[in-house]
Amino acid sequence: MPGSDTLLPLLIAVAAYLLGSVPTAVLVCHAMGLADPRRLGSGNPGTTNVLRQGNRTAAVLTLLGDVAKGALAISLAQRAGLSPNQTGACAVAVLLGHIFPLLGYMRGGKGVATTFGLCLALSPPVGLLALGTWLLLAAIGKTASLASVGTALVTPLATYLLLPEQQLAISLICLLLVLRHRDNISRLLRGVEPRL
């Protein structure tokens, strides 16, 4: 059938977006009887804001769910035999779904955990290096946003060295992460960013 070679990658990319669109933090908080994280703290439906409610179990479940979304999207692309460029497009799609979720009125998270998941699925060394960078910067600076922005700046270099075929996709993803943290960067520069 004409165009069948482009239909499957498109369908997988749409599935990746919808997967990313699942509002993990909101579902976890609802299931555990906690307040909607979009109405508390930073208003961000992510792990850090869930943790600010004082429930570590909910924060861990949110983290694992968001990581799983990224990893599953890449796994779908790989199992479908998509090319590196098509798989990279799915990586961008799942992140866009998380940041601008159809199922969450376009009010999504920052995308850090989902990026860890997709990086781990694309290349475990890149994913582990990104995770290690985040943990190191968080331990030094005691600030999640600083760790996230620093990791977004380091990860494209690791991708260039270890997974060059995904350089464009990962660089775009990391740019989105930095842009999503622009308010945090402003607060960091003013010295008023909340600490972990």
TORRODREN-269778 format. One record per residue: x, y, z of N, C-alpha, C in turn; residue number from 1. Coordinates in pm, whole numbers. Last residue first. Example, Ala and Ser with C-alpha at 12.3 -4.5 7.8 and 13.67 -1.06 7.14 Angstrom:
R     n_u     n_v     n_w    ca_u    ca_v    ca_w     c_u     c_v     c_w  resi
R    1285    -225     708    1367    -106     714    1290       3     787     2
R    1319    -569     780    1230    -450     780    1320    -330     780     1
***
This chain:
R     n_u     n_v     n_w    ca_u    ca_v    ca_w     c_u     c_v     c_w  resi
R    1625    2125    4772    1573    1990    4799    1564    1965    4949   196
R    1521    2469    4764    1620    2363    4769    1554    2230    4801   195
R    1381    2718    4546    1368    2624    4658    1471    2511    4650   194
R    1561    3008    4447    1508    2879    4406    1498    2785    4526   193
R    1676    3250    4488    1552    3223    4560    1488    3090    4519   192
R    1886    3368    4348    1913    3301    4476    1790    3268    4556   191
R    1862    3463    4099    1826    3555    4206    1849    3497    4345   190
R    1931    3241    3954    2016    3359    3941    1988    3461    4051   189
R    1716    3078    4023    1852    3041    4062    1945    3162    4058   188
R    1507    3211    3898    1510    3207    4044    1648    3168    4096   187
R    1581    3166    3630    1567    3303    3680    1575    3307    3833   186
R    1564    2890    3626    1694    2954    3603    1691    3097    3654   185
R    1289    2857    3661    1381    2809    3764    1518    2874    3751   184
R    1202    2959    3420    1163    3027    3544    1255    2985    3659   183
R    1316    2768    3245    1359    2909    3239    1319    2987    3363   182
R    1276    2501    3209    1330    2543    3338    1366    2692    3340   181
R    1204    2464    2952    1101    2438    3054    1146    2484    3192   180
R    1450    2508    2829    1343    2607    2813    1233    2588    2918   179
R    1579    2270    2903    1631    2398    2950    1522    2506    2941   178
R    1419    2085    2766    1432    2079    2911    1480    2212    2968   177
R    1462    2159    2500    1327    2171    2557    1332    2170    2710   176
R    1730    2085    2484    1693    2226    2467    1555    2250    2525   175
R    1703    1811    2507    1770    1885    2614    1744    2035    2604   174
R    1572    1756    2263    1508    1723    2390    1570    1803    2505   173
R    1771    1833    2083    1642    1902    2083    1569    1880    2215   172
R    1968    1645    2149    1997    1788    2163    1868    1869    2168   171
R    1838    1410    2081    1871    1435    2221    1903    1582    2244   170
R    1813    1444    1799    1695    1424    1884    1726    1459    2029   169
R    2085    1472    1716    1986    1576    1689    1867    1565    1784   168
R    2209    1229    1804    2256    1361    1848    2149    1469    1831   167
R    2176     968    1741    2064    1034    1809    2101    1175    1857   166
R    2412     885    1637    2296     882    1547    2172     947    1611   165
R    2598     887    1848    2592    1001    1755    2470    1002    1663   164
R    2640     794    2123    2522     760    2043    2500     867    1937   163
R    2876     878    2246    2832     740    2264    2717     697    2173   162
R    2932    1148    2185    3042    1051    2199    2995     906    2193   161
R    2683    1269    2174    2776    1286    2061    2885    1180    2065   160
R    2590    1206    2429    2525    1147    2312    2616    1156    2190   159
R    2752    1368    2585    2760    1223    2602    2699    1152    2482   158
R    2656    1614    2491    2796    1578    2469    2815    1427    2483   157
R    2387    1611    2578    2418    1611    2434    2562    1575    2403   156
R    2429    1608    2869    2381    1490    2796    2405    1496    2645   155
R    2496    1861    2973    2600    1757    2960    2557    1644    2867   154
R    2264    2008    2983    2378    2064    2911    2486    1959    2884   153
R    2097    1857    3139    2055    1886    3001    2169    1945    2919   152
R    2236    1870    3380    2229    1742    3309    2189    1763    3163   151
R    2185    2138    3448    2322    2091    3425    2326    1961    3347   150
R    1907    2126    3480    1964    2209    3374    2107    2166    3343   149
R    1893    1947    3700    1826    1917    3573    1884    1997    3458   148
R    2034    2075    3903    2078    1943    3857    2019    1910    3720   147
R    1872    2300    3927    2012    2316    3888    2067    2184    3834   146
R    1634    2179    4016    1637    2248    3888    1779    2268    3837   145
R    1701    2072    4268    1661    1984    4159    1674    2052    4024   144
R    1966    2144    4474    1857    2205    4399    1825    2119    4278   143
R    2208    2090    4598    2085    2074    4676    1964    2137    4608   142
R    2456    2093    4474    2379    2217    4478    2253    2213    4560   141
R    2556    1829    4519    2640    1947    4538    2556    2072    4561   140
R    2343    1659    4465    2414    1645    4592    2496    1770    4622   139
R    2279    1740    4208    2180    1757    4315    2246    1749    4451   138
R    2509    1664    4071    2477    1807    4080    2373    1833    4189   137
R    2488    1382    4105    2606    1456    4151    2573    1603    4171   136
R    2242    1325    3982    2261    1294    4123    2380    1372    4181   135
R    2296    1408    3715    2188    1470    3794    2211    1449    3943   134
R    2503    1233    3646    2526    1378    3646    2422    1448    3731   133
R    2370     987    3660    2482    1015    3751    2512    1163    3761   132
R    2188    1024    3449    2139    1005    3585    2248    1037    3687   131
R    2369    1040    3234    2278    1151    3263    2227    1143    3406   130
R    2484     789    3252    2569     908    3268    2484    1030    3300   129
R    2265     630    3202    2329     622    3333    2419     742    3357   128
R    2210     704    2934    2111     722    3038    2172     722    3178   127
R    2447     624    2808    2407     766    2805    2307     793    2917   126
R    2443     343    2861    2553     429    2909    2516     578    2911   125
R    2189     263    2738    2209     259    2883    2328     343    2931   124
R    2027     415    2493    2165     379    2523    2184     379    2674   123
R    1747     412    2479    1827     434    2358    1970     385    2377   122
R    1672     372    2744    1629     276    2642    1711     290    2514   121
R    1788     592    2870    1825     458    2913    1788     354    2809   120
R    1647     797    2737    1792     784    2720    1840     646    2760   119
R    1390     757    2830    1415     738    2688    1565     725    2660   118
R    1430     805    3110    1378     679    3059    1409     655    2914   117
R    1523    1069    3118    1607     961    3169    1561     828    3111   116
R    1292    1193    3015    1416    1197    2938    1513    1090    2986   115
R    1119    1152    3227    1087    1090    3098    1210    1088    3007   114
R    1243    1315    3418    1236    1171    3438    1206    1097    3308   113
R    1212    1574    3291    1343    1520    3327    1339    1368    3341   112
R     978    1714    3229    1028    1614    3136    1158    1547    3172   111
R     814    1889    3361     936    1944    3301    1002    1844    3206   110
R     464    1818    3288     582    1833    3371     700    1890    3295   109
R     179    1997    3146     259    1882    3184     377    1917    3271   108
R     -92    2092    3030     -18    2136    3148      61    2018    3202   107
R    -269    2021    2832    -143    2084    2790     -61    2139    2908   106
R    -465    1870    2961    -494    2009    2923    -368    2089    2891   105
R    -389    1608    2979    -371    1695    3096    -385    1840    3063   104
R    -394    1464    2752    -478    1416    2860    -468    1504    2985   103
R    -202    1591    2603    -340    1598    2556    -435    1559    2668   102
R      65    1760    2756     -19    1640    2748    -162    1667    2701   101
R     343    1871    2706     216    1927    2659     113    1814    2643   100
R     531    1704    2829     534    1848    2854     400    1914    2819    99
R     464    1448    2734     477    1472    2877     468    1621    2910    98
R     466    1487    2458     345    1441    2523     348    1467    2673    97
R     733    1553    2422     630    1655    2396     497    1616    2460    96
R     841    1301    2483     870    1416    2569     768    1527    2549    95
R     744    1151    2272     704    1115    2408     733    1229    2504    94
R     865    1288    2052     719    1282    2066     677    1249    2208    93
R    1136    1241    2082    1088    1379    2093     937    1378    2119    92
R    1126     965    2037    1180    1017    2163    1131    1160    2187    91
R    1033     958    1777     947     904    1882     993     952    2019    90
R    1258    1059    1649    1133    1135    1642    1035    1088    1749    89
R    1434     849    1697    1459     980    1759    1335    1067    1758    88
R    1317     662    1530    1319     637    1674    1345     767    1750    87
R    1374     782    1288    1234     763    1326    1222     738    1476    86
R    1654     770    1292    1586     900    1283    1441     890    1327    85
R    1699     487    1308    1743     578    1415    1673     713    1412    84
R    1391     322    1199    1527     371    1177    1568     460    1294    83
R    1203      61    1361    1217     194    1304    1365     233    1290    82
R    1112    -186    1454    1220    -181    1356    1238     -46    1290    81
R     941    -213    1658     880    -195    1526     984    -186    1417    80
R    1114    -213    1870    1049    -340    1835     982    -333    1698    79
R    1175      60    1874    1279     -39    1843    1218    -171    1801    78
R     931     175    1944     996     213    1819    1099     109    1777    77
R     889      56    2196     792      37    2087     856      65    1951    76
R    1110     159    2335    1098      15    2314     999     -17    2201    75
R    1042     427    2346    1158     386    2266    1153     237    2238    74
R     819     408    2517     806     468    2383     921     426    2293    73
R     934     299    2748     837     221    2670     820     276    2530    72
R    1096     509    2842    1156     381    2802    1062     300    2714    71
R     905     709    2900    1011     732    2802    1070     603    2751    70
R     748     574    3094     687     629    2970     793     648    2862    69
R     928     519    3301     874     408    3220     812     458    3090    68
R     964     772    3411    1078     705    3347    1027     595    3253    67
R     706     806    3515     754     897    3410     875     839    3338    66
R     696     596    3705     599     603    3595     647     691    3482    65
R     904     664    3879     910     539    3802     814     540    3684    64
R     805     912    3979     933     902    3910     940     778    3821    63
R     567     827    4101     564     925    3992     691     918    3910    62
R     673     659    4297     584     603    4194     572     697    4074    61
R     814     850    4446     887     740    4381     801     678    4270    60
R     601    1009    4538     707    1068    4455     783     960    4379    59
R     459     829    4693     395     888    4575     499     948    4482    58
R     653     783    4890     604     672    4807     540     725    4680    57
R     682    1030    5014     792     977    4934     748     863    4843    56
R     503    1295    5071     477    1153    5051     583    1095    4957    55
R     515    1569    5091     561    1490    5204     539    1341    5190    54
R     473    1732    4886     354    1701    4966     389    1611    5085    53
R     711    1734    4756     685    1848    4846     557    1828    4927    52
R     686    1523    4582     764    1504    4704     739    1615    4805    51
R     552    1649    4377     480    1548    4454     553    1524    4586    50
R     759    1808    4284     642    1874    4342     556    1776    4420    49
R     937    1610    4190     978    1704    4295     857    1769    4362    48
R     786    1472    3987     833    1405    4108     863    1503    4221    47
R     514    1681    3860     634    1599    3850     679    1549    3987    46
R     333    1902    3760     298    1763    3791     418    1670    3771    45
R     379    2215    3909     434    2121    3811     397    1978    3851    44
R     321    2399    4094     216    2371    3996     259    2271    3892    43
R     494    2441    4297     530    2500    4168     420    2484    4064    42
R     242    2405    4533     384    2432    4511     410    2504    4380    41
R     -56    2284    4369      28    2307    4485     171    2342    4444    40
R    -197    2205    4154    -257    2312    4234    -175    2345    4359    39
R     -79    1992    4044     -87    2112    3959    -143    2231    4035    38
R    -111    1783    4218      15    1858    4224      15    1983    4137    37
R    -400    1744    4401    -352    1755    4264    -224    1839    4264    36
R    -344    1579    4716    -389    1692    4636    -330    1688    4496    35
R    -406    1224    4759    -329    1347    4776    -384    1456    4686    34
R    -499     963    4738    -575    1060    4816    -500    1189    4845    33
R    -375     796    4567    -328     793    4707    -397     898    4794    32
R    -489     851    4322    -503     715    4376    -466     709    4524    31
R    -403    1116    4288    -546    1087    4299    -566     950    4365    30
R    -127    1078    4264    -180    1157    4375    -329    1129    4397    29
R    -120     924    4026     -66     871    4152    -126     945    4271    28
R    -235    1103    3841    -298     973    3867    -252     915    4000    27
R     -50    1313    3850    -190    1338    3883    -260    1207    3919    26
R     185    1188    3764     178    1250    3896      33    1270    3941    25
R     113    1099    3496     151    1007    3604     130    1067    3742    24
R     -80    1156    3257     -36    1241    3370      -5    1159    3495    23
R      16    1069    2937     -47    1013    3058       6    1089    3180    22
R     167    1161    2728      58    1246    2775     -11    1194    2901    21
R     332     961    2648     390    1070    2726     284    1157    2790    20
R     138     824    2500     199     761    2618     260     867    2709    19
R      96    1004    2295     -14     972    2385      36     906    2513    18
R     353     997    2174     299    1122    2228     188    1094    2331    17
R     362     728    2097     461     780    2191     412     909    2255    16
R     156     722    1910     143     640    2032     241     689    2139    15
R     273     888    1719     148     931    1784     128     854    1914    14
R     489     722    1651     515     855    1707     392     909    1779    13
R     352     504    1544     433     485    1665     463     618    1731    12
R     235     627    1320     150     569    1424     226     550    1555    11
R     469     695    1178     377     799    1223     288     748    1335    10
R     581     442    1123     653     538    1207     563     649    1260     9
R     357     343     960     395     281    1087     475     377    1175     8
R     358     517     732     242     508     822     280     452     957     7
R     574     491     571     570     610     658     455     603     758     6
R     526     263     433     656     274     499     663     397     589     5
R     285     305     312     285     218     430     418     227     505     4
R     268     452      82     285     527     205     291     441     329     3
R      60     224     -82     142     343     -90     147     414      45     2
R      84    -118       0       0       0       0      88     124       0     1
***
